[in-house]
Amino acid sequence: MPKTISSLILYSAIILIFVQDNFAQTKIDLGGYLGKNGVFKNHIPTRLQANSNNCFNLKIWYKGIADNGAVLKGFFYLNTANGMFGYSIGKNITTESANPNSQKLNFTISDKFGKSATYFNESKGRKWMMANNKATPQITSELWKKHGSPAGNRRRFTDLSLATYAYYSSTTTANPKMYIYMYNEYFDNDGTIKNYIGMYGIGFYQINESTYLGLSREQGSIFMSIEKIEKVDFCFNGAGFKDFKEMATAMNDEVVNNKNRDLEMKEQNLNESDGLCSDLKKELIALEKSINKKMADANRAVKSGGSNIAMMAAASDPKDQIVRHRLEFDIKKCEALHFTGNTSLTAAQRRKHSQNAACYLIKISFLRNIENKMTTIEVNNRSNTPKAVMEKNMLYLQSIKQLTALCN
């Protein structure tokens, strides 16, 4: 987990919001938000209740340049009392983007603890919410110092032309150095950043016991600056939105249950008929049951709020698919060999089945080799499941292309 305020600032710069530049020129008196009696005097962070009514008192407009040179313009809502912030994603954001009854709804609310909820509406009228939990970086006792500015003069920001001083971390080794341009009625020469609310490194900071307004975050050619702050009385009511994860897991349960019924029926038919190549077919059914159980286990973990990477990876293990393909070709080879000895067929037909059996044998050998390679990947990455999953998936995609080119 990142441990510095620099990490906190970078963590907050995750999602870019693009909007039309058509906002009204409404000014704000910052007196009640800054200084020793500012935002953090009575600040009590609150955990997000996704299905409740969440309100915001400020709307912050910003402009910036990303690391790829793109110009960014947008806004986010902020609740200075509890630290929650709300935002939309897209190029043409309007008030409809945060309207819970609009088809254009696209709004996310996050709290200071890392919990967020994204709201959207389906064309069929269903209202969905996707919750997410992420660990947030912790603020540590990192000393920040006042620096007139990298250019040696004070910089002004917003439509109020607020004059700032640049502050920088005295401990960071980042190059180029990151500067936060702070505004306040009184400026400490240095101090510890104890708290922060906002996004992208712009917003309110608590330095020592005083609230500052971070109007710009700059690092080399990359920057994000506040253009304007508006007082608002905006609330978003999350009541009536259903958890999208619950819907998705319910659908997965249905798929798993239907698959189980199909497999049970296939197994029963095999037991009753004891038909051609039945042992191999039973082995394939056993494998598919095992895969289905892994999917059911992963689905239960998701429903209980878990995120076991190994369990999720097992539910879609490409090695299982390689084994499934091999067994399918084993069955085809078994059936082809049976027909090569069928005297009721013509010589040409028996010869074709013999050729098919030889082709299937080549593919079976190829798939066994891929299966062994995947086992080696697992052994070499016992402590790194994500790396093993990535390597096995890449090998699977390559092998399927090669498999189709082997023979027909």
C-alpha positions as a Markdown table, in Angstrom:
| # | Residue | x | y | z |
|---|---|---|---|---|
| 1 | Met | 0.0 | 0.0 | 0.0 |
| 2 | Pro | 1.4 | 3.4 | -0.9 |
| 3 | Lys | 2.6 | 5.3 | 2.2 |
| 4 | Thr | 3.2 | 9.0 | 1.2 |
| 5 | Ile | 1.1 | 12.0 | 0.5 |
| 6 | Ser | 2.6 | 11.9 | -3.0 |
| 7 | Ser | 1.0 | 8.4 | -3.4 |
| 8 | Leu | -2.3 | 9.8 | -2.1 |
| 9 | Ile | -2.3 | 12.5 | -4.7 |
| 10 | Leu | -1.4 | 10.2 | -7.5 |
| 11 | Tyr | -4.0 | 7.7 | -6.3 |
| 12 | Ser | -6.7 | 10.3 | -6.6 |
| 13 | Ala | -5.8 | 11.0 | -10.2 |
| 14 | Ile | -7.4 | 7.9 | -11.6 |
| 15 | Ile | -10.5 | 8.8 | -13.6 |
| 16 | Leu | -10.6 | 11.6 | -16.2 |
| 17 | Ile | -13.8 | 13.6 | -16.7 |
| 18 | Phe | -14.4 | 15.6 | -19.9 |
| 19 | Val | -17.1 | 18.2 | -20.1 |
| 20 | Gln | -18.3 | 21.1 | -22.3 |
| 21 | Asp | -16.8 | 24.5 | -21.3 |
| 22 | Asn | -20.2 | 26.2 | -20.9 |
| 23 | Phe | -20.5 | 26.9 | -17.1 |
| 24 | Ala | -21.8 | 30.0 | -15.5 |
| 25 | Gln | -19.4 | 32.5 | -13.8 |
| 26 | Thr | -20.5 | 32.0 | -10.1 |
| 27 | Lys | -17.9 | 33.1 | -7.5 |
| 28 | Ile | -17.4 | 31.8 | -4.0 |
| 29 | Asp | -16.3 | 33.3 | -0.6 |
| 30 | Leu | -13.6 | 30.9 | 0.6 |
| 31 | Gly | -13.3 | 32.5 | 4.1 |
| 32 | Gly | -15.3 | 29.8 | 5.9 |
| 33 | Tyr | -13.3 | 27.0 | 4.2 |
| 34 | Leu | -9.7 | 27.9 | 5.1 |
| 35 | Gly | -7.4 | 28.6 | 8.0 |
| 36 | Lys | -7.6 | 27.1 | 11.5 |
| 37 | Asn | -11.4 | 27.3 | 11.5 |
| 38 | Gly | -11.7 | 25.8 | 8.0 |
| 39 | Val | -12.9 | 22.6 | 6.5 |
| 40 | Phe | -11.0 | 20.2 | 8.8 |
| 41 | Lys | -12.0 | 21.7 | 12.1 |
| 42 | Asn | -15.3 | 19.8 | 12.1 |
| 43 | His | -14.4 | 17.3 | 9.4 |
| 44 | Ile | -15.8 | 13.7 | 10.0 |
| 45 | Pro | -15.2 | 11.2 | 7.2 |
| 46 | Thr | -18.3 | 9.1 | 6.5 |
| 47 | Arg | -18.5 | 5.7 | 4.9 |
| 48 | Leu | -20.6 | 5.6 | 1.7 |
| 49 | Gln | -24.1 | 4.1 | 1.9 |
| 50 | Ala | -24.7 | 3.4 | -1.7 |
| 51 | Asn | -28.5 | 3.3 | -1.5 |
| 52 | Ser | -28.8 | 6.5 | 0.6 |
| 53 | Asn | -29.1 | 10.1 | -0.3 |
| 54 | Asn | -25.6 | 11.6 | -0.7 |
| 55 | Cys | -25.2 | 15.4 | -0.8 |
| 56 | Phe | -22.4 | 17.8 | -1.9 |
| 57 | Asn | -21.8 | 21.4 | -1.1 |
| 58 | Leu | -19.1 | 22.3 | -3.7 |
| 59 | Lys | -18.6 | 21.9 | -7.4 |
| 60 | Ile | -15.0 | 22.2 | -8.5 |
| 61 | Trp | -14.1 | 22.9 | -12.1 |
| 62 | Tyr | -10.6 | 22.0 | -13.3 |
| 63 | Lys | -8.3 | 22.0 | -16.3 |
| 64 | Gly | -5.2 | 20.0 | -16.9 |
| 65 | Ile | -2.7 | 18.4 | -19.3 |
| 66 | Ala | -2.2 | 14.6 | -19.1 |
| 67 | Asp | 1.1 | 12.8 | -19.6 |
| 68 | Asn | 0.2 | 12.2 | -23.3 |
| 69 | Gly | -0.4 | 16.0 | -23.9 |
| 70 | Ala | -4.2 | 15.8 | -24.0 |
| 71 | Val | -6.0 | 18.8 | -22.6 |
| 72 | Leu | -8.5 | 17.8 | -19.8 |
| 73 | Lys | -11.4 | 19.8 | -18.6 |
| 74 | Gly | -14.1 | 18.8 | -16.1 |
| 75 | Phe | -15.6 | 19.0 | -12.7 |
| 76 | Phe | -16.3 | 17.0 | -9.6 |
| 77 | Tyr | -18.6 | 17.4 | -6.6 |
| 78 | Leu | -17.2 | 17.5 | -3.1 |
| 79 | Asn | -18.7 | 17.2 | 0.4 |
| 80 | Thr | -16.3 | 19.1 | 2.7 |
| 81 | Ala | -18.0 | 17.8 | 5.9 |
| 82 | Asn | -17.5 | 14.1 | 5.2 |
| 83 | Gly | -15.0 | 13.9 | 2.3 |
| 84 | Met | -17.2 | 12.2 | -0.3 |
| 85 | Phe | -16.8 | 13.2 | -3.9 |
| 86 | Gly | -18.9 | 12.5 | -7.0 |
| 87 | Tyr | -18.0 | 12.5 | -10.7 |
| 88 | Ser | -19.1 | 11.4 | -14.2 |
| 89 | Ile | -17.1 | 10.0 | -17.0 |
| 90 | Gly | -17.3 | 10.9 | -20.7 |
| 91 | Lys | -16.8 | 13.7 | -23.2 |
| 92 | Asn | -20.2 | 15.4 | -23.1 |
| 93 | Ile | -21.1 | 15.5 | -19.5 |
| 94 | Thr | -24.4 | 17.3 | -18.7 |
| 95 | Thr | -26.6 | 17.6 | -15.6 |
| 96 | Glu | -28.4 | 14.4 | -17.0 |
| 97 | Ser | -25.2 | 12.4 | -16.2 |
| 98 | Ala | -26.0 | 12.8 | -12.5 |
| 99 | Asn | -29.7 | 12.5 | -12.8 |
| 100 | Pro | -30.8 | 9.2 | -11.2 |
| 101 | Asn | -33.9 | 9.0 | -13.5 |
| 102 | Ser | -32.0 | 9.7 | -16.8 |
| 103 | Gln | -31.0 | 7.2 | -19.4 |
| 104 | Lys | -27.8 | 9.2 | -19.7 |
| 105 | Leu | -26.9 | 8.5 | -16.0 |
| 106 | Asn | -23.2 | 7.9 | -15.4 |
| 107 | Phe | -22.3 | 8.9 | -11.9 |
| 108 | Thr | -19.8 | 7.6 | -9.3 |
| 109 | Ile | -19.6 | 8.5 | -5.6 |
| 110 | Ser | -16.5 | 7.7 | -3.6 |
| 111 | Asp | -15.7 | 8.1 | 0.1 |
| 112 | Lys | -12.3 | 8.6 | 1.8 |
| 113 | Phe | -12.1 | 4.9 | 2.8 |
| 114 | Gly | -11.9 | 3.6 | -0.8 |
| 115 | Lys | -15.5 | 2.6 | -1.3 |
| 116 | Ser | -17.3 | 3.7 | -4.4 |
| 117 | Ala | -20.5 | 3.1 | -6.2 |
| 118 | Thr | -21.2 | 3.7 | -9.9 |
| 119 | Tyr | -24.8 | 4.2 | -11.0 |
| 120 | Phe | -26.4 | 3.6 | -14.4 |
| 121 | Asn | -29.8 | 2.9 | -15.9 |
| 122 | Glu | -30.7 | 0.3 | -18.5 |
| 123 | Ser | -32.9 | 1.1 | -21.5 |
| 124 | Lys | -35.5 | -1.4 | -20.0 |
| 125 | Gly | -35.9 | 0.8 | -17.0 |
| 126 | Arg | -33.8 | -1.2 | -14.6 |
| 127 | Lys | -31.5 | 0.8 | -12.2 |
| 128 | Trp | -28.1 | -0.7 | -11.4 |
| 129 | Met | -25.3 | 0.1 | -9.0 |
| 130 | Met | -21.8 | -1.3 | -9.1 |
| 131 | Ala | -19.9 | -1.1 | -5.8 |
| 132 | Asn | -16.2 | -1.2 | -5.4 |
| 133 | Asn | -13.8 | -1.3 | -2.5 |
| 134 | Lys | -10.1 | -0.3 | -2.8 |
| 135 | Ala | -7.5 | 0.3 | -0.1 |
| 136 | Thr | -6.7 | 4.0 | 0.2 |
| 137 | Pro | -3.1 | 5.3 | 0.7 |
| 138 | Gln | -2.4 | 6.4 | 4.2 |
| 139 | Ile | -1.0 | 9.9 | 5.0 |
| 140 | Thr | 2.3 | 9.7 | 7.0 |
| 141 | Ser | 4.4 | 12.4 | 8.7 |
| 142 | Glu | 6.0 | 13.7 | 5.5 |
| 143 | Leu | 7.3 | 17.3 | 5.7 |
| 144 | Trp | 6.3 | 19.7 | 2.9 |
| 145 | Lys | 8.1 | 23.0 | 2.5 |
| 146 | Lys | 7.1 | 26.3 | 1.0 |
| 147 | His | 8.8 | 27.3 | -2.2 |
| 148 | Gly | 8.0 | 30.7 | -3.8 |
| 149 | Ser | 7.4 | 28.7 | -7.0 |
| 150 | Pro | 9.7 | 26.9 | -9.4 |
| 151 | Ala | 9.7 | 30.1 | -11.4 |
| 152 | Gly | 10.5 | 32.2 | -8.4 |
| 153 | Asn | 7.2 | 34.1 | -8.4 |
| 154 | Arg | 3.7 | 33.5 | -6.9 |
| 155 | Arg | 1.2 | 31.9 | -9.3 |
| 156 | Arg | -2.5 | 32.9 | -9.5 |
| 157 | Phe | -5.4 | 30.5 | -10.2 |
| 158 | Thr | -9.2 | 30.5 | -10.6 |
| 159 | Asp | -11.6 | 33.2 | -11.7 |
| 160 | Leu | -10.8 | 34.9 | -8.3 |
| 161 | Ser | -7.1 | 35.2 | -9.2 |
| 162 | Leu | -5.9 | 33.6 | -6.0 |
| 163 | Ala | -2.2 | 34.1 | -5.3 |
| 164 | Thr | -0.5 | 30.9 | -4.2 |
| 165 | Tyr | 2.8 | 29.5 | -2.9 |
| 166 | Ala | 4.1 | 26.2 | -4.1 |
| 167 | Tyr | 4.8 | 23.5 | -1.6 |
| 168 | Tyr | 6.9 | 20.4 | -2.2 |
| 169 | Ser | 7.9 | 17.3 | -0.3 |
| 170 | Ser | 11.3 | 17.5 | 1.4 |
| 171 | Thr | 11.7 | 13.7 | 1.4 |
| 172 | Thr | 10.6 | 12.7 | -2.1 |
| 173 | Thr | 13.2 | 11.8 | -4.7 |
| 174 | Ala | 10.8 | 12.1 | -7.6 |
| 175 | Asn | 12.2 | 13.8 | -10.7 |
| 176 | Pro | 10.8 | 16.1 | -11.9 |
| 177 | Lys | 9.6 | 17.3 | -8.4 |
| 178 | Met | 5.9 | 17.6 | -7.7 |
| 179 | Tyr | 4.6 | 20.9 | -6.6 |
| 180 | Ile | 1.2 | 21.7 | -5.0 |
| 181 | Tyr | 0.2 | 25.4 | -5.3 |
| 182 | Met | -1.5 | 26.2 | -2.1 |
| 183 | Tyr | -3.8 | 29.1 | -1.2 |
| 184 | Asn | -4.5 | 30.4 | 2.4 |
| 185 | Glu | -4.8 | 33.6 | 4.4 |
| 186 | Tyr | -1.6 | 32.6 | 6.2 |
| 187 | Phe | 1.2 | 30.4 | 4.9 |
| 188 | Asp | 3.4 | 28.2 | 7.1 |
| 189 | Asn | 7.0 | 27.9 | 5.8 |
| 190 | Asp | 6.8 | 24.1 | 6.2 |
| 191 | Gly | 4.5 | 21.6 | 7.8 |
| 192 | Thr | 3.1 | 18.1 | 7.8 |
| 193 | Ile | 0.1 | 17.3 | 5.6 |
| 194 | Lys | -2.3 | 15.6 | 7.9 |
| 195 | Asn | -5.4 | 15.3 | 5.8 |
| 196 | Tyr | -6.7 | 15.8 | 2.2 |
| 197 | Ile | -10.1 | 15.8 | 0.4 |
| 198 | Gly | -10.5 | 16.2 | -3.3 |
| 199 | Met | -9.4 | 14.6 | -6.5 |
| 200 | Tyr | -6.3 | 14.6 | -8.7 |
| 201 | Gly | -4.3 | 16.3 | -6.0 |
| 202 | Ile | -6.4 | 19.4 | -6.1 |
| 203 | Gly | -8.7 | 20.2 | -3.2 |
| 204 | Phe | -8.3 | 20.9 | 0.5 |
| 205 | Tyr | -5.2 | 20.1 | 2.6 |
| 206 | Gln | -4.6 | 20.2 | 6.3 |
| 207 | Ile | -1.1 | 21.4 | 6.9 |
| 208 | Asn | -0.3 | 21.5 | 10.6 |
| 209 | Glu | -3.6 | 22.7 | 12.0 |
| 210 | Ser | -4.7 | 24.9 | 9.1 |
| 211 | Thr | -6.8 | 24.2 | 6.0 |
| 212 | Tyr | -5.2 | 25.1 | 2.7 |
| 213 | Leu | -6.7 | 25.0 | -0.8 |
| 214 | Gly | -4.5 | 23.1 | -3.3 |
| 215 | Leu | -5.3 | 24.9 | -6.5 |
| 216 | Ser | -2.8 | 23.2 | -8.8 |
| 217 | Arg | -0.7 | 20.0 | -8.9 |
| 218 | Glu | 2.2 | 20.1 | -11.2 |
| 219 | Gln | 5.0 | 17.7 | -12.1 |
| 220 | Gly | 7.0 | 18.6 | -15.2 |
| 221 | Ser | 4.7 | 19.1 | -18.1 |
| 222 | Ile | 1.8 | 17.4 | -16.4 |
| 223 | Phe | -0.6 | 19.5 | -14.3 |
| 224 | Met | -4.2 | 19.8 | -12.9 |
| 225 | Ser | -5.5 | 23.2 | -11.8 |
| 226 | Ile | -8.8 | 24.5 | -10.3 |
| 227 | Glu | -10.5 | 27.0 | -12.5 |
| 228 | Lys | -13.5 | 27.8 | -10.4 |
| 229 | Ile | -15.3 | 26.6 | -7.3 |
| 230 | Glu | -19.1 | 26.9 | -6.9 |
| 231 | Lys | -21.3 | 26.5 | -3.9 |
| 232 | Val | -24.0 | 24.0 | -4.7 |
| 233 | Asp | -26.8 | 22.1 | -2.9 |
| 234 | Phe | -26.7 | 18.9 | -5.0 |
| 235 | Cys | -27.8 | 15.5 | -3.7 |
| 236 | Phe | -27.9 | 12.1 | -5.4 |
| 237 | Asn | -30.4 | 9.6 | -4.1 |
| 238 | Gly | -29.2 | 6.0 | -4.6 |
| 239 | Ala | -32.4 | 4.4 | -3.4 |
| 240 | Gly | -33.9 | 2.0 | -5.8 |
| 241 | Phe | -30.6 | 1.0 | -7.4 |
| 242 | Lys | -30.0 | -2.8 | -7.3 |
| 243 | Asp | -26.5 | -4.2 | -6.9 |
| 244 | Phe | -25.3 | -5.3 | -10.4 |
| 245 | Lys | -23.0 | -7.9 | -8.8 |
| 246 | Glu | -26.0 | -9.6 | -7.2 |
| 247 | Met | -27.7 | -9.7 | -10.5 |
| 248 | Ala | -24.6 | -11.1 | -12.3 |
| 249 | Thr | -24.0 | -13.8 | -9.6 |
| 250 | Ala | -27.7 | -14.8 | -9.8 |
| 251 | Met | -27.3 | -15.3 | -13.6 |
| 252 | Asn | -24.1 | -17.2 | -13.0 |
| 253 | Asp | -25.9 | -19.5 | -10.5 |
| 254 | Glu | -28.6 | -20.2 | -13.1 |
| 255 | Val | -25.9 | -21.1 | -15.7 |
| 256 | Val | -24.1 | -23.4 | -13.3 |
| 257 | Asn | -27.4 | -25.1 | -12.2 |
| 258 | Asn | -28.5 | -25.6 | -15.9 |
| 259 | Lys | -25.1 | -27.0 | -16.8 |
| 260 | Asn | -25.3 | -29.5 | -13.8 |
| 261 | Arg | -28.7 | -30.7 | -14.9 |
| 262 | Asp | -27.4 | -31.3 | -18.5 |
| 263 | Leu | -24.3 | -33.2 | -17.2 |
| 264 | Glu | -26.4 | -35.4 | -14.9 |
| 265 | Met | -28.7 | -36.3 | -17.8 |
| 266 | Lys | -25.7 | -37.1 | -20.1 |
| 267 | Glu | -24.2 | -39.2 | -17.4 |
| 268 | Gln | -27.4 | -41.1 | -16.8 |
| 269 | Asn | -27.8 | -41.8 | -20.5 |
| 270 | Leu | -24.3 | -43.1 | -20.7 |
| 271 | Asn | -24.8 | -45.4 | -17.7 |
| 272 | Glu | -28.0 | -46.8 | -19.3 |
| 273 | Ser | -26.6 | -47.3 | -22.8 |
| 274 | Asp | -22.9 | -48.1 | -22.1 |
| 275 | Gly | -22.3 | -47.0 | -25.7 |
| 276 | Leu | -19.3 | -46.4 | -27.9 |
| 277 | Cys | -16.2 | -45.0 | -26.1 |
| 278 | Ser | -18.3 | -44.5 | -23.0 |
| 279 | Asp | -15.3 | -44.5 | -20.6 |
| 280 | Leu | -13.8 | -41.5 | -22.3 |
| 281 | Lys | -17.2 | -39.8 | -22.4 |
| 282 | Lys | -17.6 | -40.3 | -18.7 |
| 283 | Glu | -14.2 | -38.9 | -18.1 |
| 284 | Leu | -15.2 | -35.8 | -20.1 |
| 285 | Ile | -18.4 | -35.4 | -18.1 |
| 286 | Ala | -16.3 | -35.7 | -14.8 |
| 287 | Leu | -14.0 | -32.9 | -16.0 |
| 288 | Glu | -16.9 | -30.6 | -17.0 |
| 289 | Lys | -18.5 | -31.3 | -13.5 |
| 290 | Ser | -15.2 | -30.2 | -11.9 |
| 291 | Ile | -15.1 | -27.1 | -14.0 |
| 292 | Asn | -18.7 | -26.3 | -13.1 |
| 293 | Lys | -17.9 | -26.8 | -9.4 |
| 294 | Lys | -15.0 | -24.3 | -9.7 |
| 295 | Met | -17.4 | -21.8 | -11.2 |
| 296 | Ala | -20.0 | -22.3 | -8.4 |
| 297 | Asp | -17.3 | -21.9 | -5.8 |
| 298 | Ala | -16.0 | -18.7 | -7.4 |
| 299 | Asn | -19.6 | -17.3 | -7.6 |
| 300 | Arg | -20.2 | -18.1 | -3.9 |
| 301 | Ala | -17.0 | -16.2 | -3.1 |
| 302 | Val | -18.1 | -13.2 | -5.1 |
| 303 | Lys | -21.5 | -13.2 | -3.4 |
| 304 | Ser | -19.9 | -13.3 | 0.1 |
| 305 | Gly | -17.7 | -10.3 | -0.8 |
| 306 | Gly | -14.5 | -12.2 | -1.3 |
| 307 | Ser | -12.0 | -11.7 | -4.0 |
| 308 | Asn | -9.7 | -14.8 | -3.9 |
| 309 | Ile | -7.6 | -14.5 | -7.0 |
| 310 | Ala | -6.6 | -18.2 | -7.0 |
| 311 | Met | -10.3 | -19.2 | -6.8 |
| 312 | Met | -11.3 | -16.8 | -9.6 |
| 313 | Ala | -8.4 | -18.1 | -11.7 |
| 314 | Ala | -9.4 | -21.7 | -11.1 |
| 315 | Ala | -12.9 | -21.0 | -12.4 |
| 316 | Ser | -11.6 | -20.1 | -15.8 |
| 317 | Asp | -8.4 | -22.2 | -15.9 |
| 318 | Pro | -7.2 | -22.5 | -19.5 |
| 319 | Lys | -5.5 | -25.8 | -18.6 |
| 320 | Asp | -9.0 | -27.3 | -18.0 |
| 321 | Gln | -9.9 | -26.2 | -21.5 |
| 322 | Ile | -6.8 | -27.9 | -22.9 |
| 323 | Val | -7.7 | -31.1 | -21.1 |
| 324 | Arg | -11.3 | -30.8 | -22.4 |
| 325 | His | -10.1 | -30.4 | -26.0 |
| 326 | Arg | -7.8 | -33.4 | -25.6 |
| 327 | Leu | -10.6 | -35.6 | -24.3 |
| 328 | Glu | -12.9 | -34.5 | -27.1 |
| 329 | Phe | -10.2 | -35.6 | -29.6 |
| 330 | Asp | -9.7 | -38.8 | -27.7 |
| 331 | Ile | -13.4 | -39.6 | -28.1 |
| 332 | Lys | -13.2 | -38.7 | -31.8 |
| 333 | Lys | -10.2 | -40.9 | -32.3 |
| 334 | Cys | -11.9 | -43.8 | -30.4 |
| 335 | Glu | -15.0 | -43.5 | -32.7 |
| 336 | Ala | -12.9 | -43.2 | -35.8 |
| 337 | Leu | -10.9 | -46.3 | -35.0 |
| 338 | His | -14.2 | -48.2 | -34.4 |
| 339 | Phe | -15.4 | -47.3 | -37.9 |
| 340 | Thr | -12.2 | -48.3 | -39.6 |
| 341 | Gly | -13.1 | -51.9 | -38.7 |
| 342 | Asn | -16.7 | -51.6 | -39.8 |
| 343 | Thr | -17.0 | -53.9 | -42.9 |
| 344 | Ser | -20.3 | -52.4 | -43.8 |
| 345 | Leu | -18.5 | -49.2 | -44.9 |
| 346 | Thr | -16.7 | -48.9 | -48.2 |
| 347 | Ala | -12.9 | -49.1 | -48.3 |
| 348 | Ala | -12.8 | -45.3 | -49.0 |
| 349 | Gln | -14.9 | -44.6 | -46.0 |
| 350 | Arg | -12.8 | -46.8 | -43.7 |
| 351 | Arg | -9.6 | -45.1 | -45.1 |
| 352 | Lys | -11.0 | -41.7 | -44.3 |
| 353 | His | -11.8 | -42.7 | -40.7 |
| 354 | Ser | -8.2 | -44.1 | -40.4 |
| 355 | Gln | -6.8 | -40.8 | -41.7 |
| 356 | Asn | -9.0 | -38.9 | -39.2 |
| 357 | Ala | -7.8 | -41.1 | -36.3 |
| 358 | Ala | -4.2 | -40.4 | -37.2 |
| 359 | Cys | -4.9 | -36.7 | -37.3 |
| 360 | Tyr | -6.7 | -36.8 | -33.9 |
| 361 | Leu | -3.7 | -38.6 | -32.5 |
| 362 | Ile | -1.4 | -35.8 | -33.6 |
| 363 | Lys | -3.7 | -33.3 | -32.0 |
| 364 | Ile | -3.9 | -35.3 | -28.7 |
| 365 | Ser | -0.1 | -35.4 | -28.5 |
| 366 | Phe | 0.1 | -31.7 | -29.1 |
| 367 | Leu | -2.5 | -30.9 | -26.4 |
| 368 | Arg | -0.7 | -33.2 | -23.9 |
| 369 | Asn | 2.4 | -31.2 | -24.5 |
| 370 | Ile | 0.6 | -27.9 | -23.9 |
| 371 | Glu | -1.0 | -29.3 | -20.7 |
| 372 | Asn | 2.5 | -30.2 | -19.5 |
| 373 | Lys | 3.8 | -26.7 | -20.3 |
| 374 | Met | 0.9 | -25.2 | -18.3 |
| 375 | Thr | 1.8 | -27.4 | -15.3 |
| 376 | Thr | 5.3 | -26.1 | -15.5 |
| 377 | Ile | 4.0 | -22.5 | -15.5 |
| 378 | Glu | 2.0 | -23.3 | -12.4 |
| 379 | Val | 5.0 | -24.8 | -10.6 |
| 380 | Asn | 7.3 | -21.9 | -11.5 |
| 381 | Asn | 4.7 | -19.3 | -10.3 |
| 382 | Arg | 3.3 | -20.9 | -7.1 |
| 383 | Ser | 3.5 | -17.6 | -5.3 |
| 384 | Asn | 2.3 | -15.4 | -8.2 |
| 385 | Thr | -1.1 | -16.5 | -9.4 |
| 386 | Pro | -1.8 | -13.5 | -11.6 |
| 387 | Lys | 1.5 | -14.1 | -13.5 |
| 388 | Ala | 0.6 | -17.8 | -13.9 |
| 389 | Val | -2.9 | -17.0 | -15.2 |
| 390 | Met | -1.5 | -14.5 | -17.7 |
| 391 | Glu | 1.2 | -16.9 | -19.0 |
| 392 | Lys | -1.3 | -19.8 | -19.3 |
| 393 | Asn | -3.8 | -17.7 | -21.2 |
| 394 | Met | -1.2 | -16.5 | -23.6 |
| 395 | Leu | -0.1 | -20.1 | -24.2 |
| 396 | Tyr | -3.7 | -21.2 | -24.7 |
| 397 | Leu | -4.4 | -18.6 | -27.4 |
| 398 | Gln | -1.2 | -19.5 | -29.2 |
| 399 | Ser | -1.9 | -23.2 | -29.0 |
| 400 | Ile | -5.4 | -23.0 | -30.3 |
| 401 | Lys | -4.1 | -21.3 | -33.4 |
| 402 | Gln | -1.5 | -23.9 | -33.9 |
| 403 | Leu | -4.0 | -26.7 | -33.2 |
| 404 | Thr | -6.3 | -25.7 | -36.1 |
| 405 | Ala | -3.3 | -25.7 | -38.5 |
| 406 | Leu | -2.0 | -29.2 | -37.6 |
| 407 | Cys | -4.3 | -31.4 | -39.8 |
| 408 | Asn | -7.9 | -31.8 | -40.9 |
